[in-house]
Amino acid sequence: MRWKALVPRPARRVLRAGWHRLRGTAQVLGGAAFPLAHGIEYLWCDLHGVYVRGWVHAYGRPVTRLLLRSGGAEAAIDRLDPRPDIGALFPDVATAGNSGFSLYLACEPFRPVTLEVATAAGTVALGVAVPEHVRTQDAETAALTSPIERFVTETKQAGGTVVEIGGREVSPMYESWRGRFAPECRYLASDIHAAAGVDVVCDAHRLSHHLPPGSVSGVFSLSVLEHLLAPWMVAADINRVLRPGGLTAHLAPQTWPVHEQPNDFWRFTDEALKTLFGPATGFEVLEAGMLMPMRMLPPPAMRFGAYRDMPLHPGMGGAFILARKVAEVAEGTIAWPMAAAAMETRARAYPAHGAG
């Protein structure tokens, strides 16, 4: 894959303005000093090693070997990869079009890393540092956005009852949403376990058996859908309790550790949520998307070939959706081949965390 696809638009100027022609910044290890151009396009590191990807050429002198070194550890390659994009930037340099490299080095953390470039004229060592465009890329993608604020605003304007699925306090990070809807809306917290602050104790798959059909103006959940055995049935039941035009909003994990076992069943993309809360379950999608980019590091046993590029393609921490009820869904239209009692029993396997 060409590197332009891996770096946001503002950083692409690194090819022209951010590459380095080395003079005093390099250490000559053997032979005579010679001009060298290079660019570090991406790198990642952890407690097990460091990965560096980029390009380098010596203005016509063939590079015979690249060596990544840190402490007493080293990794080397004897052949560079085709880079026609770099060749186009240096049309007068015959070797520029064959200047790409990627190296993974298993090494101790927190030590300086150098890239040694060998040619027939000698060897030069370059200090490896995080490029500014990589810092910029991570900073630009760190924002957390979701439609929950719009959900709060619009349901308050509509008035009525708002239901939170999974409204029980289950972690020190929990913050009650009850006050966010006052005084315009009546807030109800539903949960599979009874606890302080829980207004409706029920299995989310059977929400309509505890609330009258068409009786609420909004239903939302925050990191709950992954714990529900059949979330498509929950979507249909949300439709039943919502009044026409009512809103539903959900945040759900995508790239996330396994948690709250044994009831951790699913991970969602925005396309998955658009399917759950789309025409099949009587909804019109108003907003949907992904949020919280995350870098996924392969385990040490998988640090070869294309696996090394996994951190270059961010996973997304979660997905969100905001949808409006536009049609009714008849009971039984969406089903799961498991008895309701068995589903509720499994739902209660979700950790109680001291609930009463």
C-alpha positions in Angstrom: 0.0 0.0 0.0 1.3 3.4 -0.9 2.0 5.5 2.2 -0.2 8.4 1.0 -3.1 6.2 1.9 -1.8 5.9 5.5 -1.2 9.6 6.4 -3.9 12.3 6.6 -3.8 15.1 3.9 -1.9 17.7 5.9 0.9 15.3 6.6 1.4 14.4 2.9 3.5 17.4 2.4 6.2 15.5 4.4 7.3 14.0 1.1 8.3 17.4 -0.2 9.0 19.4 2.9 9.5 16.9 5.7 12.1 14.6 4.2 15.6 15.0 5.5 18.8 15.5 3.6 21.4 14.6 6.2 24.5 16.5 6.9 25.4 17.1 10.5 22.6 15.0 11.9 24.1 11.7 10.9 27.0 9.7 12.3 29.5 8.3 9.9 30.4 4.8 11.0 32.8 3.9 8.2 34.1 5.3 4.9 33.5 8.9 3.8 30.5 11.1 4.4 27.9 11.2 1.6 24.6 12.9 1.0 21.5 10.9 2.2 17.8 11.6 2.0 15.2 9.7 4.1 11.8 9.9 5.5 10.3 8.0 8.5 6.7 7.6 7.6 5.5 5.6 10.5 6.7 3.8 13.6 5.4 2.1 16.7 7.0 0.5 19.7 6.0 -1.3 22.9 7.7 -3.4 25.6 8.8 -6.0 23.1 10.2 -4.1 20.2 10.0 -1.3 17.6 8.8 -1.1 14.0 10.0 1.5 11.5 8.7 2.1 8.0 9.9 4.7 5.5 12.3 5.3 2.7 16.0 6.2 2.2 18.4 6.8 -0.7 21.9 8.0 -1.1 21.6 10.1 -4.2 22.6 7.4 -6.7 24.7 5.3 -4.5 23.0 1.9 -4.1 22.1 1.1 -0.5 23.5 -2.4 0.1 22.1 -2.9 3.6 19.8 -1.3 6.2 20.2 -2.2 9.9 18.0 -1.2 12.8 19.8 -1.2 16.1 19.0 -0.7 19.7 21.3 -1.7 22.5 22.7 -5.0 21.6 19.8 -6.0 19.3 19.7 -5.5 15.6 17.6 -6.4 12.5 18.7 -6.0 8.9 17.5 -6.1 5.3 19.7 -6.2 2.2 17.1 -5.1 -0.4 14.9 -2.0 -0.6 11.3 -2.0 -1.9 9.9 -0.2 -5.0 8.7 3.4 -4.2 7.7 5.0 -7.5 6.3 8.0 -5.5 9.7 8.7 -4.1 11.2 8.2 -7.5 8.9 10.9 -8.9 10.1 13.4 -6.2 13.7 12.7 -7.2 13.6 12.2 -11.0 17.4 12.7 -11.3 18.2 10.1 -8.7 18.2 6.6 -10.3 18.0 4.8 -6.9 15.1 6.8 -5.5 12.4 4.7 -7.0 13.7 1.7 -5.1 14.0 3.2 -1.6 11.3 1.8 0.6 11.9 -0.2 3.8 10.2 -1.6 6.8 12.0 -3.1 9.8 10.9 -4.7 13.1 13.4 -5.1 15.9 12.8 -7.1 19.0 14.5 -5.1 21.7 14.4 -3.7 25.2 12.2 -0.6 25.6 13.3 2.9 26.4 16.6 2.8 24.5 17.7 4.9 21.5 17.1 3.4 18.1 19.4 4.0 15.1 19.0 3.1 11.4 22.3 2.3 9.7 22.5 2.9 6.0 25.3 1.0 4.2 26.6 1.8 0.7 29.9 1.1 -1.1 31.1 4.5 0.1 30.6 3.7 3.8 27.9 3.5 6.5 25.9 6.2 8.1 23.8 5.9 11.3 20.6 7.9 11.6 18.8 8.6 14.9 15.2 7.4 14.7 12.6 9.7 16.3 8.8 10.1 16.1 8.1 12.2 13.0 5.9 15.3 13.5 3.3 14.1 11.0 2.7 11.0 13.1 2.2 13.1 16.2 -0.2 15.3 14.2 -2.1 12.3 12.9 -2.8 10.9 16.3 -3.8 14.3 17.7 -6.2 15.0 14.8 -8.0 11.7 15.4 -8.3 11.8 19.1 -11.6 13.7 19.4 -14.6 11.9 20.9 -17.9 12.8 19.2 -21.3 11.1 19.5 -25.0 12.0 19.0 -25.9 11.6 22.7 -26.0 15.4 23.3 -28.4 15.7 20.3 -30.5 12.9 21.8 -30.7 14.7 25.2 -31.6 18.0 23.6 -34.3 16.7 21.3 -35.9 14.4 23.9 -36.1 17.3 26.3 -37.8 19.4 23.7 -40.3 16.5 23.1 -40.9 15.8 26.8 -42.2 12.5 28.1 -40.4 9.5 29.4 -36.8 8.6 28.6 -35.4 5.1 29.4 -31.8 4.1 29.8 -31.1 0.5 29.2 -28.4 -0.7 31.6 -28.8 2.3 34.0 -27.3 0.6 37.0 -24.0 1.8 38.5 -21.4 -0.9 37.5 -18.0 0.9 37.8 -16.4 3.8 39.5 -16.5 5.7 36.2 -20.4 5.6 36.2 -22.2 8.9 36.0 -26.0 9.0 36.4 -27.9 10.5 33.5 -31.0 11.1 35.5 -30.4 14.8 36.0 -29.6 15.4 32.4 -33.2 15.1 31.3 -34.8 17.1 34.2 -37.2 18.7 34.4 -38.6 18.3 30.9 -38.5 14.4 30.9 -39.2 11.6 33.3 -36.1 9.4 33.4 -36.3 5.6 34.0 -33.2 3.4 34.5 -33.8 -0.2 33.5 -31.4 -3.0 34.3 -31.3 -6.8 34.6 -30.4 -6.5 38.3 -32.1 -4.6 41.1 -30.0 -1.9 42.6 -30.2 1.6 44.0 -31.3 4.0 41.2 -32.8 1.2 39.0 -36.5 1.9 38.3 -37.4 -1.0 36.1 -35.8 -4.4 36.6 -36.2 -6.4 33.4 -34.5 -8.2 30.6 -33.9 -5.7 27.8 -35.2 -8.2 25.3 -38.6 -7.9 27.0 -38.7 -4.2 27.6 -42.2 -4.0 26.1 -43.5 -6.4 28.8 -42.7 -3.9 31.5 -43.5 -0.6 29.7 -46.7 0.1 27.7 -46.3 0.2 23.9 -45.8 3.7 22.5 -45.3 5.1 26.0 -41.8 6.7 25.9 -40.2 9.4 23.8 -36.6 8.2 24.0 -34.5 5.0 24.7 -30.7 5.0 25.0 -27.8 2.8 26.1 -24.1 3.4 26.7 -21.9 0.3 26.2 -24.7 -2.2 26.8 -25.6 -3.7 23.4 -22.5 -5.9 23.5 -23.9 -7.6 26.6 -27.3 -8.5 25.1 -27.7 -11.9 23.7 -29.9 -10.9 20.7 -29.6 -7.1 20.2 -31.9 -7.2 17.1 -34.7 -8.3 19.4 -33.9 -5.5 21.7 -34.1 -3.1 18.8 -37.5 -4.4 17.9 -38.7 -4.1 21.5 -37.4 -0.5 21.7 -39.5 0.2 18.7 -42.6 -1.1 20.5 -42.2 1.1 23.6 -41.3 4.2 21.6 -44.1 6.5 20.5 -44.1 7.5 16.7 -41.2 9.9 16.1 -39.4 8.8 19.3 -35.6 8.7 19.4 -33.2 6.0 20.3 -29.4 6.5 20.7 -26.7 4.0 21.4 -22.9 3.8 22.0 -21.3 0.4 21.6 -17.7 -0.9 21.5 -15.9 -2.1 18.4 -12.2 -2.4 19.3 -12.3 -3.2 23.0 -11.1 -5.8 25.5 -13.3 -8.6 26.5 -15.2 -7.6 29.7 -18.1 -8.5 32.0 -17.9 -12.2 31.2 -19.7 -14.4 30.6 -22.1 -11.9 29.0 -19.8 -10.2 26.5 -21.2 -11.3 23.1 -20.7 -8.7 20.4 -18.7 -5.8 18.8 -20.3 -3.3 16.5 -19.4 -1.1 13.5 -21.6 1.8 12.5 -22.9 -0.3 9.7 -24.0 -3.0 12.2 -25.9 -0.4 14.3 -27.5 1.0 11.1 -28.7 -2.5 10.4 -30.0 -3.0 14.0 -31.8 0.4 14.1 -32.8 0.7 10.4 -35.9 0.0 8.3 -36.1 -3.7 9.3 -36.8 -2.6 12.9 -38.9 0.4 12.1 -36.3 3.2 12.3 -34.8 6.0 10.2 -31.1 6.5 10.8 -30.4 10.1 11.7 -26.6 9.8 12.6 -24.2 7.0 12.7 -20.4 6.8 12.9 -17.3 5.5 14.5 -15.2 7.1 17.3 -12.1 6.8 19.4 -9.3 5.5 17.0 -7.2 2.9 18.6 -3.9 1.3 17.6 -3.8 -2.5 17.6 -0.3 -4.0 18.2 0.2 -7.6 17.0 1.5 -10.0 19.6 5.2 -10.8 19.4 4.6 -14.1 17.7 2.8 -12.3 14.8 5.4 -9.6 14.1 6.3 -10.5 10.6 5.0 -9.7 7.1 1.8 -7.7 6.8 0.9 -8.2 10.5 3.5 -5.6 11.4 1.4 -3.0 9.6 -1.7 -3.6 11.8 -1.0 -0.4 13.9 -1.0 1.7 10.7 -4.7 1.0 10.2 -6.5 2.2 13.4 -9.3 0.2 14.9 -12.2 2.3 16.2 -13.0 2.1 19.9 -16.7 2.3 19.4 -19.7 3.1 17.2 -22.7 5.3 17.7 -26.2 5.7 16.3 -29.1 8.1 16.6 -32.4 6.9 15.0 -36.1 7.8 14.9 -39.1 5.5 15.0 -40.9 5.8 11.7 -42.9 2.5 11.6 -44.3 -0.2 13.9 -42.8 -3.7 14.1 -45.3 -6.4 14.8 -44.4 -8.7 17.6 -42.9 -11.9 16.4 -41.5 -10.4 13.2 -38.0 -10.5 14.6 -37.2 -13.5 16.7 -34.4 -15.7 18.2 -34.8 -19.5 18.6 -34.5 -19.4 22.4 -37.3 -19.3 25.0 -37.8 -16.0 26.8 -37.2 -17.6 30.2 -33.9 -19.1 29.0 -32.9 -15.7 27.6 -33.7 -14.0 30.9 -31.7 -16.6 32.8 -28.7 -16.0 30.6 -29.1 -12.2 30.9 -28.9 -12.6 34.7 -25.4 -14.1 34.3 -24.2 -10.6 33.7 -22.1 -9.7 36.8 -24.2 -8.3 39.6 -21.3 -6.3 41.2 -23.1 -6.3 44.5 -26.5 -5.3 43.3 -29.3 -6.0 45.7 
